[in-house]
Amino acid sequence: MDIFGILFIFGGGVVSEYNPLRDVFDAIADPTRRRLIRLLSEAEEIPLHDLTERFSMGRTAVSKHLNILKEAGLVLDRKAGRETRYRLNAAPLREILAWAAFYSKFWDTSLSRLNQLFEEEEE
């Protein structure tokens, strides 16, 4: 399977294979959501009230960000009594890694060609 084998591309965006309603790139575009991913990566599970304490916004705003991450398949939740606990599902981040790897190869090849041209010009 090539590098795009795990990607589903619609309208220029990369849509999560976990939920075709949310673009993974869109989900991580916001700094608050990237911070939530970082926090969730450092713990097995975190209750919503603990996550909310780490931001200067209300519970509703944090919940909205978590829902966007959930729609992209990046966050899983479960009810534990009256609280909701969240955990990271990092698998969709492979889509971003695959996309970046493709362009990394493109730039490596392009820069190698440019370097070769400079070396030929110096001779």
C-alpha positions in Angstrom: 0.0 0.0 0.0 1.4 3.4 -1.0 1.5 6.4 1.3 -1.9 7.5 0.3 -3.4 4.1 0.9 -4.6 5.1 4.4 -5.9 8.5 3.3 -9.3 9.5 2.0 -9.1 12.7 0.1 -12.3 14.7 -0.5 -12.4 18.3 -1.7 -8.7 18.9 -0.9 -8.9 18.0 2.8 -7.9 14.8 4.5 -11.0 13.2 6.1 -10.5 10.9 9.0 -11.0 7.3 8.2 -12.5 7.1 11.6 -15.3 9.6 10.9 -15.9 10.9 7.4 -17.6 14.0 8.9 -14.4 15.7 10.3 -11.2 16.6 8.5 -8.2 15.6 10.8 -6.2 18.6 9.7 -9.1 20.9 10.5 -9.4 19.2 13.9 -5.8 19.9 14.8 -5.6 23.4 13.2 -6.8 25.1 16.4 -4.1 25.6 19.2 -6.6 24.8 21.9 -7.3 21.4 20.3 -3.6 20.7 19.9 -3.1 21.5 23.6 -5.9 19.1 24.4 -4.2 16.4 22.4 -1.0 17.1 24.2 -2.7 16.9 27.6 -4.5 13.7 26.7 -1.3 12.1 25.4 0.3 12.6 28.9 -2.4 10.6 30.8 -4.5 7.4 30.3 -7.8 9.3 30.8 -8.7 12.8 32.0 -12.1 13.8 33.3 -13.7 16.9 31.6 -13.5 18.9 34.8 -9.8 18.4 35.0 -9.3 19.4 31.4 -11.5 22.5 31.9 -9.3 23.6 34.9 -6.3 23.8 32.5 -7.9 26.4 30.2 -9.1 29.9 30.6 -12.5 29.1 29.1 -15.7 27.4 30.3 -16.7 23.8 30.3 -18.9 24.3 27.3 -16.1 25.7 25.2 -13.7 22.9 26.2 -16.5 20.3 25.4 -17.0 21.8 21.9 -13.3 21.4 21.2 -13.3 17.9 22.5 -16.3 17.1 20.3 -14.5 18.3 17.2 -11.5 16.0 18.1 -14.0 13.2 18.8 -15.6 13.6 15.4 -12.1 13.3 13.8 -11.5 10.1 15.8 -8.8 11.7 17.8 -10.6 11.5 21.2 -12.6 8.7 22.8 -14.9 9.3 25.8 -16.7 7.2 28.3 -19.1 7.9 31.1 -18.0 7.0 34.6 -20.9 7.8 36.9 -21.8 11.5 36.3 -18.5 12.5 34.7 -17.2 12.0 31.2 -13.6 10.9 30.9 -11.5 11.5 27.7 -8.6 9.7 26.2 -6.5 10.1 23.1 -6.8 7.9 20.1 -3.6 8.8 18.3 -4.2 6.5 15.3 -5.7 9.3 13.0 -2.5 11.3 13.5 -0.9 8.7 11.1 -2.8 10.5 8.4 -0.9 13.7 9.1 2.4 11.8 9.3 1.7 10.2 6.0 0.9 13.5 4.4 4.0 15.2 5.9 6.2 12.3 4.8 5.0 12.6 1.2 6.0 16.3 1.2 9.2 15.7 3.1 10.2 13.4 0.3 9.2 16.0 -2.3 11.3 18.7 -0.6 14.3 16.4 -0.1 14.2 15.5 -3.8 13.7 19.1 -4.9 16.6 20.4 -2.7 18.8 17.6 -3.9 18.2 18.7 -7.5 18.8 22.3 -6.6 22.1 21.3 -4.9 23.1 19.3 -7.9 22.5 22.4 -10.2 24.6 24.6 -7.9 27.4 22.0 -8.0 27.2 21.8 -11.8 27.3 25.5 -12.1 30.4 25.8 -9.9 32.3 23.4 -12.2 
